[in-house]
Amino acid sequence: MLAPLDATYQGYRVGIWLKDQRAAARKAASADPRTAHCPARPARPSRFPGR
């Protein structure tokens, strides 16, 4: 059960804060963990093959 967007607690709009937290959690869960932390490096030919 989710809180409505207009929910408040002691004058604070917690409904919108909860909505933003859920959206951030969905975005983090859908991100590929291999590319989220390390940017892709361009492939360069080796100057010394076989070493």
N, C-alpha and C positions, 0 to 999 in steps of 0.2 A: 504494500500500500504506500503510495507516494503522497507527500504533502502538496497541497495546492500551491500555485504560484503566489497567491496573495497571503499565504500564511505568515504570521508575524510572531515573534517571541520577544517580549519586553521592548516592543517598539522596533525591533530589527526585522527586516524582510528576509526571513530564512527560506521561504519558498523559492525565491530566485537564486539564492546562494546554493541551495541543494540541487537545483536544476543545472547550474553551472558545474558543480562538482560531479554530477552524473555524466555530463557531456565530456568533461576532461578524462574521466575514468574510461569511458567508451573509446575515446581517441587514443589513449595510451594502450589500451588492450588490443586495439586493431593495428597498432604500429608494428612493423617487423623489427624484432629486437636486434637483428644483425645490422640493420641500416640505421636504426634510431641513434646509436651511439658512435658509430664509426662512418665517416664519409667514404664514399668510393674513391679509390686511388686509380689514376690512369695507368694503363698497362704500358710499360716501356720495354723495349727489347734489351736483353742483357748485353752488357759490353764484353763480358767474359763468359761465354757459354761453357758449361761443363765444370765450372768452379763452384 
